[in-house]
């Protein structure tokens, strides 16, 4: 239309005729833009010309055939570029646009990520910072590689409450999210956790310690696999090194509540979608487990009717079918919120049993790839004595050291007692503590977790041992309670001698089971089949009694095996008795034989060979804590001599409470007794003399004759 000045600005004039049928409107639209020769504040184009901007829009016409209108729109401060931080085109908070076309899909995150967050609530202006670890699971249950996008902020708005909050994300990391970052132990009670310790033996010097993180992560995954649980259930994991051994300390958690995987619709059912029906299900959790572990199809929902104990499984989610009220509202519908068949977790006690059995079978192995070689470390012991809980029975696989295993072997028809639901070390503990009979062996069935105790010692009848898969035979090894001194006899003058004994273990068994006195040692001469039992320990025997004999070996009680060992520590100011100038083995012997108090542990300080006996302990009785010391070690009593777990009971092996002391030595008491006999004889003769004197009878009728008796040859 040419050029025309508008508001003092030279403009190019554009005109159009517009028709809007829906409004029965016809109008004229006039647009005015700055002329290309007019310099504006918008600057220049890429071609070097002045930037053209709108100045005015003018509309005039007839609406609905009855209404004339004339509108003028003047533009001011028109900008052809935008501030990159502008929010003018963003959807306002709390506004939802139904049917809006998504021009970009929501970024996918990996299954695991770590971040810090700041929570800002309008009702509380102060910001809260927290460390958070999150786990995301895709619908198919598989890991996803994610993309490079990361979350920056999350806003939550609930106008109906009203409530709003802003979450700012910092240090978001989904590349190095290690399993140790995810701690769910706070979701469990003390009864739903078991603290445990794995022990590895080897050489752990500085170059090895540099791989501490690899040791930790490998042991977590290995222990989880052995227990049959997710690595998330191995919580609070730590790895500690000593020069000759290493310890993995962690907490085993119970399985997560299975119903947390489902959304409950009370009194509802999914109509005509019963893909599997199971009767006699007494608990809704059992029904949920059936759905979770179903192998015939992917179970996405289930119905449970408590009154009839019926569990119904379905392939469909609630959104895929028709949900209707159940008859009498006696059934509830549960819709799975996590897609795909998940790994079915075992319960806490079963997991703990699995882990102990795996350690006993030496299946818990970690492989560490060093720079030049790969080293395998095998867990030698597992125990739960690191926690103090009255609800948990103490357990330690070291008890198995008292037994000799025979893999895939058993002895039929000699089962004195059958126990169920046990681990191997539980079975060994039951055998050790059996009081109705002397338990000399046991069998363990891995498939059924059954334990068979027997009085039979298979060494006596080796022809009774048979082969069978899935069952192991454990024979009590009595020699583990003794230390051998080869080519030596101490008990050659002993009155307790057994002939026809050709096995060291049988001789040791005779000593352990002997009841006439406390058997502390034995001599065994295999070539002549002779076993000598004695009440004298090697440490107590006079030198003249210790003789060299290449035909025989001496065995004395190995008291140190009844104690656990903690290096470079001591128990402060709780010593009931202190002895100097003895060995640590002698110190252990004194602790076990102590009768004036219940010796629960002892400190042994090697720099001046001092032994400190005490009734205090790291567990159970008079529980105390340790203090560091470069020269002392603490030995905590674990067992009585027969292998049963130690408790404070000083009369267990040394008789009932003794009568009060008279203050006399044994020699003085003997002399006193002899004197009383002489006094009795004198008084008797005096009485007879008085009797005859008073009665007037003579003494000629009385004859006293002494006869020497010689035993026949």
Helices and strands as residue ranges (DSSP letters): E 3-6, E 9-20, G 21-23, E 25-34, E 54-63, E 67-74, E 112-121, E 124-135, E 153-158, E 163-173, G 179-181, G 185-187, G 190-192, E 193-201, H 206-209, H 212-227, G 231-233, E 234-241, E 245-253, G 258-261, E 262-265, E 268-270, E 276-278, H 284-293, E 301-305, E 310-314, G 318-320, E 323-325, G 327-329, E 331-336, H 348-360, E 365-369, E 374-383, G 397-402, E 403-406, E 409-411, E 417-419, H 424-432, E 441-445, E 450-454, G 462-464, E 465-467, E 471-476, G 478-481, E 482-489, E 496-499, H 504-513, E 521-525, G 526-528, E 530-534, G 543-545, E 547-557, G 559-562, E 563-566, E 569-570, E 577-580, H 584-593, E 601-605, E 610-614, E 627-628, E 632-637, H 666-695
